[in-house]
Amino acid sequence: MFKGAFAIWRRDMLVLRRSILSEMTAVVAYPLTIYLAFGIGMKGYIGLVDGVPYSLFIAPGLITMTAVNAAYSESTWSLWFHRKVQFTIESYRVTPISVSEIVIAKILSGLSHGLIKGLAVGLVIFVITPFRFSPAHLLAYLAFLIPGSALFSCAGVICGTVMDKPETIGRVEAIFIMPLIFMSGLFFPLSSYPANVAPWIRVLPTTALFEGARHALVSGVFPVNSALHVAFTAVLTFVAAVWIFRLKMSE
């Protein structure tokens, strides 16, 4: 059943390989600039946050942010472009590849982009900055990074499926995606929120993602409830993405 999905995913990965240098240069520049500006430039003024240096506090969030942003952007824009400009989706549909295989392939492509670009940023930060973590913590961190990237990839597929205008996609990213990321404790601890606001922020799956990923990578602690929250939301979003895409293709 997944032979067609693998073929489409492989095609997308070949496209990425052809432009890998420019892609990586662009994707590394933004989070690295933020890290150098805030993590290095502000650490003398901010000091410790939750018991760790500020540069160590924000590094896992920047890696995770890169991964989920890349997963979302790739899924959204790739699917929209292939639907509305190149009409690649229509060409897939005249082959033996099923609709489910097409949407699964696009989700996997977004997930792959997210993981590759997130790990690339992590490697650059690790090499050229003082950021360090125990290699034993990496597995626990990946338990957040993988479903988190899958969650955003599925969300991107939904947006790329239902939205026909590129400006609408840009508005959704500005109004919903970026606030969900920046409000979830990327640059500051959740204790900074007022007591009546913090419980609502903790309900967000992005909060579970960023908080859980930070604890996993920095201290090796694995918050099970946060991991289950992210994984469960990712599964629900996957089901919604497949259903919405199949519905759209049946019109």
N, C-alpha and C positions, 0 to 999 in steps of 0.2 A: 504493500500500500504506500510506503514512504519512499519508493524509488523516485517518483516524480518530484516529491518535495526535496529530496537530496539533489536532484539534477538542477532545480532552480536555485537552491542554496549555493551549490558549487558555482553556478554562473555568476551569482552576486559576489562571491568571494574572489573570483577571477577579476571582476571589475575593480574590486578593492585593491587587489595586488598590483594592478596597472597604475594606480594612483596612490600607492601606499606612502611614498615620501611626502607628497604635498598634504595628504590627509593627516599624517602624524604630526607634521610641523604645525598645522593649523590647530589640531586638537590639543597639543601639548602646551602651546603658547599661553592660552587663557588661564588654566588652573595654575600653571607654573608662575605666571605673573602675580596672581592673587596670593600664592604661597609666599613668594619673595617679598611682596609688599606688606602683607599682614603677618604671616608666620615669622618672618625674619625682622622686618622693619618695626613691627609693633610689639614684639615679644618683651622688650625692655620696659614697656609701659603697661602691658597687660599682666605679665607675670604668669602665675599658675592658674589654670582653669580646671576645676575638678581634680586637683592634685597633680596635674601634669603640665609641662610647658605649653604655651599657646601654640607654638609651631607643631608640636606633637598632637595637640587637640584637633587642629583643623586638617591635618594631612589626610587621615582616612576619609574624611568627608569630601575633600577635593577629588580624591581618586574615585570614590563612589559617585560623586556628582558627574564626573567626566563619563563614566560608564553608562549611567542611566540617561544622561542627555544624548549621548551618541546612539544608544539603543532606540530612544524615542525618535530622534531626528531621522535616523536611517529608515526606520519602519514607516514613518509618516510620509516623508518626501519621496522615498523610493516607490511606495505604493501609489501615491498620488501621481507621480510622474509617469509611472507605467500604466496607469489607468487613463489619464487625461491627455498625455502628450505623445508618448511612444506607442500606446495601445498594446503594450506587451502582454497585459493580462488577457486581452481578447485572443491573442495568438496562442497563449497557453491553453485556452479553453477549447480550441479546435484539435488539441492533442489528447491522448488518453489520460492526461493528468487531471485529477479531480479538483474540484473547488477547494475541498479541505486541504489537499496537498499544497495548493498555491498559498493559502493563508498561513499554513504551518511553516512553509519555506520562508515566507516573509518575516514571520516572527523569529525564526531561527537566524535569519540574516541580521536582523536588528540586534538580537542577543549577541551574536558573534562580534559585530561591530563594537558593541558596548564593552564586552570583555577585553577585546584586543586593545582598544583605545584606553580603557581604564587601567589596564595592567601596564601599558606603555607609559602613561603619566606616572604611575606608581614607581616604575623603574627609574625614570628620570629624576623624580623627587628623591628617591633613595640614593642615587649616585652623586648628585650635585649639592645635596643639602644635608644637615645633621639628622634628618629623620631616620630613626632606626626602630625596628621591631623584631621580636623573636620569630624565626622562620616557622616555629611550631604553631604560631598563631594564624598563619596564612590559611590553613584549611578551614578554621572557624570563620574567618573573614569571607572566604569564598562561599560559604553557606548562606551568607547574606547577599553578596555581590551577584551571584548567579540568578537567584529568584527575583532580586530587585531589578536587574537588567531585563529579565523576562517580563516582569510586570510593566515596565515602561515600553518595552517593545510591543507588547499586546495593546497598550494604550495608544501607541503610535499607529498601529494597524487600524484600530477603530477610527482614529481621526482621519487617516489617509483614505479610509473607505467611505465615510459619510460626508466628508467635506470636499466640495468641488472647486472652491476658490482658494488660491494660495494665501491671500490676505487673511482669510478666516483661520487657517492653520496657524499663522503667525500670531493672531490675537489669542487663540487658545493657549499657545505656549507662554505668551506674556502674562495672561490673566490667571491661568490655572497651574501650569507646569512649574514655572519658575517660583511663584510663591510657595507651592507645596515643597519645593526643595529648600528654599532659603528660610522658611519658617520652621523647619524641622530640626533645628539645632546644629546647622552646618558651621556657623561661625560663633555661636554662643551657647551656653548650657541652658537647658529647659528651665532651670531654676530662676532664670531671668524673667520669665513670664509672670504676670500677676496670678495669684492663687486661683482666681475664677476663670482664667483663660487656659492655664496649663493642662487641665484634664482634656479639653477639646483638642489641643495640639497633640497630646499623647495618643488620641484615637487615630490619627492619620497614619497610614501605612508607611509614609515616607519618614515619619518620626521613628517608628520601629526599625526601619532600614538604617538610617544614619546613626541613631544611638546604638543599635545592636552591632553594626559594623565597626563603630569606633571602639566599643568595649572589647569586641573580639580581637581586633588587630593590635590595640595598644596594650591591653592587660591580659588577653587570653581568656577572658570570661565569656561564656557563651549564654546569652540571655535566651532561654528556650521560648518564652512567651513572645518575644519580639520576632524570633525566627519563624514561629508558627504564624504569626500575624502577617508577615511578609509573604510567606509561602501560600497561605490561604487566599490572600488578596490576589496573588499572581495567578492562582488556579481559576478564581472567579473571572478575572480579566481575560484569561485565555479562552474560557468558555464563551464569554461575551463577544470576544473578537472573532472567533470562528463563526458564531451564530449570526452576527451582524454582517460579516463578509458574505456568507452564504445567502443571506436574505437580499443583500444588495445585488449579488450576481444573478439572482432569480428574477429580478425586475425586467 
